[in-house]
Amino acid sequence: MSDILDLMAGTAFWIAVLRIATPLVIGTLGVLLCERAGVLNLGIEGIMVAGAFTGWLAVHGGAPLWGGVAVAALAGAVFGLLHAWLTVGLALSQHVSGLGITLLATALCSFGYRVNFPKVNTPPTVTPFAPMDWLGVPVLSAQTPLTLLALLLVPAVAWMMYRTPAGLALRMVGENPHAAEGQGIRVGAVRTAAVAAGSALMGVAGSFLTLSAFNSFYFNMVNGRGWVCVALVVFASWRPGKALLGALLFAFFDALQLRLQQAGDAVLPYQLYLMLPYLLSILALVLVARKAAYPQALMKPYRKGER
């Protein structure tokens, strides 16, 4: 126990926690925007892959790092618009459409990689974002600007949702689209905009992996983070502040299992350590989700004029 406490007392441990949490924070906010508008977006896993690939490919082609982030956001928004067209415009199954988006985005990225690098065994590298040494705070100064962006997005999204007319409209179409329509709100337009914006954030979350955490793209690098984001939204009860706490909690468990493996005196199989963050997160999810108030119109197709 004392060894674990010593691990958690070190600055390096909390640097790792914040780094691991960054794509989860951005991705969870993206899912939250979609679901608050009443649309489940299971395409996040593929959209994060698309963001990671397109952002890295743009930078490899000569674009600046922030240009790569913008390209990743645009790629995410495009897939979000496709998902919105299928689920909002055509009222198709949100589950099936989301899974289809994941498969489509992943396959297109695989195809794009093979086309651009047909004879390359090792993916080319780019120069990633540099740490923000100028901040002067040890845990933050070791992070990159995308981590600072993730932290700033939390209050920004919360302010938008609870302090602006756009946020009120977003919440209304996710709770009672018929009442929103009665107030003159275009339900389809609001849902489409929310899905596009949320998917853009998912693309940015993916770009963190190739432009900040690593310096290259490789397959399976998203590694289920998208599905974790979907679960974290439920854990957070669809609130931005709690989404940040949930992402940090998962990152804490993940960083802990990595440190336990690296300790060298582990007697348990390493697979058990890999399971640790997921098992503890599932436990936390079960304890919290029972009291979560989900958006009442979530996953319910809406057609204007129908009751």
N, C-alpha and C positions, 0 to 999 in steps of 0.2 A: 504493500500500500504506500509506503514511504517513497518508493521509486516512482510510482505513478504521480504522487503529489509533486515530486521533484520535476518530473516531465512537464506537468501543467504549470509549474511556477516559472518556467523559462520563457523568455520573449519569443524565441524561435517557434515554440508551440503555438502561440497565439497569432503569430505571423502566418503560420500554415493554416490555422482555422479560418482566418479572414480570406486568405487566397482561395481555399476550397469553397468557401461560401459565396464568393463573388458571382460565378455563373448561375448558382442556384437562386440568389436574390433576384437577379435580372430576369431569369426565366420564370420564376414564380410570379413576379409582378406581371409578366406577359400573360400567363395563364389566368391570373386574377382579373385582368381587364376583360378577357374573353368571357369568363364565366359570370362576372358581374353583369354582363349584358345578356346572359342567358344562353351562351354558346360554349359547349365543351369542345376543347381543341386538343385532341390526342395526336395531332400532327407535330407536337412540340419536339419530339425526339428527332424526326427527320428535318424539321426546320432548323434546329440547332446544328445538325450536320451541315445543312446548306449554308448557314451563316459562317461556320468554321471554314468550310471549303472556299466559298466565294470571297470572303474577306482575305484569306491567305493568298488566294490566286491573284486578287487585285493588287495586293502589296508586292507579290512576287513579280507582277507585270510592270511595276514601277510606281504604283499609286502610293501616296503617303499613308501612314498608319491609320489616321482618322478617316481617310478616304476608304480604306479597307473596312473599317467599322460601318461607314455609311453604306457601302455596297452590301455588307452582310445584313444590315437593317432593311435595305431595299429588297433583297432576296427573300427575307422573312415576310415582308409585307405582301410580296407577290403570291407566295404560297398561302398567306392568310386570306387574300382576296379570293383565291380559288376555293378555299375552304368555306368562306362566307357565301360565295355564289352557290355552292352545292347545298349548304345547310340552311342559309337564310333565304336565298332566292328560290331554290328548288325544293326546300323543306325536306331534304333527304336525311338519312340517319347521321347524326353527329358522330357516333362511334365509328361507323364504317368509313365515313369521309375522313375522319382524323387519322385512322390507321392507314387509309389509302394515301393520304398526304405524306405520312412518314415513309411508306414504301417508295412512293414516287420520288421524293426528295433525295432519299438515300441512293436510289438507283441512278438518278441523274448525276449526282455527285461522283459516283463510281465511274459512270460513263465519261464525265467531263475530265476526271483525273486520268483515265486511260488514254483519252484523246490528246490531252496536253502533254502527258509524260509517258509515251508508249514504251520506252526502253529504259526507264529509270527504276532501279530497284530500291534506292533510298530516296525518300521525298526531299526535294530542295528545301533549304531553310531561308528564313527572312530575319531581319533584325527586329525583334519585338519591342514593345513599349519598355522604357527604362523605369526603374523604381523612382519614386518621388522623394529623393533624399532631402529636398529643400523644406519638407514639412517639419522636420525636427522631432516628430513623435515616433519612437522606435517601431511600433507595430504598423503605423500608417506609412512611414517613410520607406519601408521595405516593399510596399505595394506599388502597383502601377496605376495610371490615371483611370483605367476602367473600373478598378475597385472603388475609387472615389466617386466615379459616376454612379455605380450601383448604390452606394450609401446615400447619395443625393437624390436618387430616383425615388427612394422610399417616401420621404416627406413630400416630394413633388407629386407623386401619384395620390398620396393621401389628401393633399390639398385640393387636387383636381376633383377627386371623387366626392369630397364632403364640403367643399367651399365654393364650387362653381356651378353654374347652370348646366354645363356639359356633364359634370359628374352626377348631378341630380337626374338628368335624362338617362344617363348610363344605368343608374341604379333602378330607375323606374321601369325601363324595358326589360330588366332582368327579374323584376319582382312582379309587375303587373302590366304587360304590354298593352292590354286593352285600355287600361286607365291612361297610359301614356299616349295612346292614339287619341283618346278623348281630349287630351290637352294639346293636340296639334303636333305631337312629336312623331317624326317619321321613324317608326320602329326599325324597319329594315335598314335604313341609312345609318342609324346609330349603332346597330349590331354589326354591320359591315365595317364601319370605322373602328369600332372597338376590337374586332378580330384582326384587322389589318395592323392597328397600332400594337396590340399585344403580340402578334406574330413578329413584328419588327423588333420588339424587345427580345424575343426568343432568338432571332438571328444575331443580335448583338451579344447575347449570352454565349452563343456558339463561337463567335469571333474572339471572345476572351481566351478560348483554349488555344487557338493558333497564333494569336497576336500578342499574348501576354503570358499565359501560363507556360506555353511551349513556343517554339519558333517554326513549326512545320505542321503539315496535315497528315494524319494517318487514319485509316479506317478503324472504327470502333472507339475513337477517342472520346465521343460523347458518353458512351458506356452507361446508359441508363439514367443519366442526369435529368433528362426530360421527364421520365416517369416519376422521379423523385419530386420534381417541381409540382406535378399534378397532385401528389399526395400532400405536399407542403401547403398547398392552397386550402385543403380541407383542414389541416392542422391549424392553420392561421385563421380559420373561420371567415375567410374572404376579406381579411383586413391587412393592409400593407405593413403596419408596424409588427404585427404578429408573424407576418411572412418573413420579415428579417430575423426575428427570434428563432423561427423554425429552421431557417437556412443555417443560422449559426449553430443551432443545436445539432443538426445533422453533421455539419462540418467539424464540430467538436468531437463527435464520436469517430468520424473518419480519421481525423488527425491523431486521435488517441490510438486507434488500432494500428496505424502506421508506426507510431512511436513504440508500441508494444512489440511489434515485429522486429524493429530495429534494435531493441534492447539487447538481443543476443541470448537471453536466458529463458526464452519462451519455451514452455513444455507442451503447449497445446498446438495442434495442427494450425498452420497459417490460415486455412480456410475458415476456421472459427473466428479469427480476428477480422477477416474480410466481412463476415456476416454481422459483426458486432454493430456497426452503425445502422444497418438495416433493421436488425432485430429491435434495438432500443428505440429507433424512430417509429417502428410499427407499434410498439408498446405505447409510446407517447401519443401516437395518432389515435389509437383505440381509446385512450383515456380522455382525450380532448374532443374527438369528433362526435361523440355521443350527444354533446350539448351544442354542436355547431349549428348555426342558423344559415342554411344554404339559400341561395336565390331561388325564389318560388317558381320562376319560369325557366330554370336551368334545364336544358335539353328538350324543351317543349317548342316545337315549330310554331311559327305564328304567321297567319295569313290575314291581311287587312280585311276588316269587315266581318270576320268569322267570330263566333262566340263559343 
